[in-house]
Amino acid sequence: MIALSEYGLLEKYMAFALIPILIAYQLGQYSERKFKNE
């Protein structure tokens, strides 16, 4: 039971940690493309 709740919390934390990483990655890809075109 405790392990399950800990796993659920870890899953939520991973989702919250991944969102900013994905956004930063998308911004990096976008700026890279923009600078290559100029």
N, CA, C and O atoms as CSV, one atom per row, in Angstrom:
chain,resi,resn,atom,element,x,y,z
A,1,MET,N,N,0.839,-1.210,0.000
A,1,MET,CA,C,0.000,0.000,0.000
A,1,MET,C,C,0.880,1.268,0.000
A,1,MET,O,O,0.670,2.182,-0.798
A,2,ILE,N,N,1.839,1.300,0.887
A,2,ILE,CA,C,2.727,2.468,0.968
A,2,ILE,C,C,3.556,2.581,-0.319
A,2,ILE,O,O,3.741,3.671,-0.860
A,3,ALA,N,N,4.049,1.433,-0.794
A,3,ALA,CA,C,4.847,1.422,-2.022
A,3,ALA,C,C,4.019,1.924,-3.201
A,3,ALA,O,O,4.526,2.635,-4.069
A,4,LEU,N,N,2.749,1.550,-3.225
A,4,LEU,CA,C,1.852,1.971,-4.306
A,4,LEU,C,C,1.660,3.479,-4.298
A,4,LEU,O,O,1.725,4.121,-5.347
A,5,SER,N,N,1.424,4.048,-3.119
A,5,SER,CA,C,1.217,5.496,-3.020
A,5,SER,C,C,2.508,6.236,-3.364
A,5,SER,O,O,2.477,7.298,-3.985
A,6,GLU,N,N,3.634,5.671,-2.957
A,6,GLU,CA,C,4.925,6.278,-3.285
A,6,GLU,C,C,5.154,6.252,-4.792
A,6,GLU,O,O,5.677,7.207,-5.367
A,7,TYR,N,N,4.759,5.150,-5.425
A,7,TYR,CA,C,4.899,5.029,-6.876
A,7,TYR,C,C,4.009,6.054,-7.576
A,7,TYR,O,O,4.405,6.651,-8.577
A,8,GLY,N,N,2.802,6.253,-7.041
A,8,GLY,CA,C,1.878,7.242,-7.598
A,8,GLY,C,C,2.447,8.647,-7.485
A,8,GLY,O,O,2.348,9.450,-8.412
A,9,LEU,N,N,3.050,8.933,-6.322
A,9,LEU,CA,C,3.656,10.243,-6.118
A,9,LEU,C,C,4.836,10.433,-7.063
A,9,LEU,O,O,5.025,11.511,-7.627
A,10,LEU,N,N,5.625,9.381,-7.231
A,10,LEU,CA,C,6.775,9.432,-8.126
A,10,LEU,C,C,6.317,9.685,-9.560
A,10,LEU,O,O,6.932,10.452,-10.300
A,11,GLU,N,N,5.224,9.024,-9.933
A,11,GLU,CA,C,4.671,9.189,-11.278
A,11,GLU,C,C,4.243,10.641,-11.502
A,11,GLU,O,O,4.517,11.225,-12.550
A,12,LYS,N,N,3.566,11.215,-10.498
A,12,LYS,CA,C,3.125,12.618,-10.593
A,12,LYS,C,C,4.329,13.545,-10.672
A,12,LYS,O,O,4.345,14.491,-11.460
A,13,TYR,N,N,5.347,13.265,-9.840
A,13,TYR,CA,C,6.546,14.092,-9.825
A,13,TYR,C,C,7.258,14.022,-11.173
A,13,TYR,O,O,7.740,15.034,-11.682
A,14,MET,N,N,7.321,12.813,-11.749
A,14,MET,CA,C,7.959,12.631,-13.051
A,14,MET,C,C,7.239,13.443,-14.122
A,14,MET,O,O,7.875,14.067,-14.972
A,15,ALA,N,N,5.910,13.431,-14.075
A,15,ALA,CA,C,5.119,14.189,-15.046
A,15,ALA,C,C,5.409,15.681,-14.899
A,15,ALA,O,O,5.592,16.385,-15.891
A,16,PHE,N,N,5.449,16.162,-13.639
A,16,PHE,CA,C,5.722,17.580,-13.399
A,16,PHE,C,C,7.149,17.944,-13.789
A,16,PHE,O,O,7.408,19.070,-14.214
A,17,ALA,N,N,8.077,16.998,-13.648
A,17,ALA,CA,C,9.477,17.248,-14.001
A,17,ALA,C,C,9.660,17.208,-15.518
A,17,ALA,O,O,10.489,17.933,-16.068
A,18,LEU,N,N,8.882,16.359,-16.190
A,18,LEU,CA,C,9.030,16.191,-17.641
A,18,LEU,C,C,8.452,17.352,-18.433
A,18,LEU,O,O,8.972,17.695,-19.495
A,19,ILE,N,N,7.375,17.965,-17.928
A,19,ILE,CA,C,6.717,19.051,-18.664
A,19,ILE,C,C,7.687,20.204,-18.957
A,19,ILE,O,O,7.811,20.595,-20.118
A,20,PRO,N,N,8.383,20.768,-17.949
A,20,PRO,CA,C,9.327,21.857,-18.252
A,20,PRO,C,C,10.482,21.412,-19.150
A,20,PRO,O,O,10.976,22.190,-19.967
A,21,ILE,N,N,10.911,20.156,-18.994
A,21,ILE,CA,C,11.994,19.634,-19.838
A,21,ILE,C,C,11.542,19.588,-21.295
A,21,ILE,O,O,12.286,19.970,-22.198
A,22,LEU,N,N,10.318,19.116,-21.512
A,22,LEU,CA,C,9.771,19.048,-22.874
A,22,LEU,C,C,9.624,20.442,-23.471
A,22,LEU,O,O,9.941,20.653,-24.642
A,23,ILE,N,N,9.144,21.395,-22.674
A,23,ILE,CA,C,8.971,22.773,-23.145
A,23,ILE,C,C,10.333,23.366,-23.509
A,23,ILE,O,O,10.483,24.002,-24.552
A,24,ALA,N,N,11.322,23.152,-22.637
A,24,ALA,CA,C,12.666,23.668,-22.896
A,24,ALA,C,C,13.242,23.042,-24.160
A,24,ALA,O,O,13.909,23.717,-24.944
A,25,TYR,N,N,12.986,21.749,-24.357
A,25,TYR,CA,C,13.467,21.042,-25.548
A,25,TYR,C,C,12.825,21.612,-26.805
A,25,TYR,O,O,13.506,21.849,-27.803
A,26,GLN,N,N,11.517,21.830,-26.758
A,26,GLN,CA,C,10.797,22.392,-27.905
A,26,GLN,C,C,11.317,23.795,-28.231
A,26,GLN,O,O,11.513,24.134,-29.398
A,27,LEU,N,N,11.538,24.605,-27.193
A,27,LEU,CA,C,12.057,25.960,-27.407
A,27,LEU,C,C,13.459,25.904,-28.005
A,27,LEU,O,O,13.802,26.703,-28.876
A,28,GLY,N,N,14.267,24.954,-27.533
A,28,GLY,CA,C,15.621,24.783,-28.051
A,28,GLY,C,C,15.598,24.416,-29.527
A,28,GLY,O,O,16.352,24.977,-30.323
A,29,GLN,N,N,14.738,23.480,-29.891
A,29,GLN,CA,C,14.607,23.057,-31.286
A,29,GLN,C,C,14.145,24.227,-32.158
A,29,GLN,O,O,14.656,24.424,-33.261
A,30,TYR,N,N,13.181,24.997,-31.660
A,30,TYR,CA,C,12.620,26.125,-32.402
A,30,TYR,C,C,13.677,27.202,-32.639
A,30,TYR,O,O,13.839,27.684,-33.760
A,31,SER,N,N,14.396,27.576,-31.575
A,31,SER,CA,C,15.406,28.627,-31.705
A,31,SER,C,C,16.552,28.152,-32.598
A,31,SER,O,O,17.123,28.939,-33.353
A,32,GLU,N,N,16.886,26.861,-32.511
A,32,GLU,CA,C,17.959,26.308,-33.346
A,32,GLU,C,C,17.594,26.429,-34.819
A,32,GLU,O,O,18.416,26.833,-35.642
A,33,ARG,N,N,16.355,26.075,-35.142
A,33,ARG,CA,C,15.873,26.156,-36.521
A,33,ARG,C,C,15.852,27.610,-36.993
A,33,ARG,O,O,16.236,27.910,-38.124
A,34,LYS,N,N,15.403,28.500,-36.121
A,34,LYS,CA,C,15.283,29.915,-36.459
A,34,LYS,C,C,16.658,30.503,-36.782
A,34,LYS,O,O,16.814,31.244,-37.753
A,35,PHE,N,N,17.653,30.164,-35.956
A,35,PHE,CA,C,18.989,30.705,-36.165
A,35,PHE,C,C,19.648,30.113,-37.412
A,35,PHE,O,O,20.433,30.788,-38.077
A,36,LYS,N,N,19.334,28.866,-37.729
A,36,LYS,CA,C,19.902,28.228,-38.919
A,36,LYS,C,C,19.363,28.875,-40.194
A,36,LYS,O,O,20.081,28.985,-41.188
A,37,ASN,N,N,18.104,29.299,-40.166
A,37,ASN,CA,C,17.479,29.909,-41.343
A,37,ASN,C,C,18.044,31.298,-41.627
A,37,ASN,O,O,18.138,31.703,-42.785
A,38,GLU,N,N,18.420,32.028,-40.582
A,38,GLU,CA,C,18.887,33.404,-40.766
A,38,GLU,C,C,20.271,33.466,-41.388
A,38,GLU,O,O,20.801,34.555,-41.606
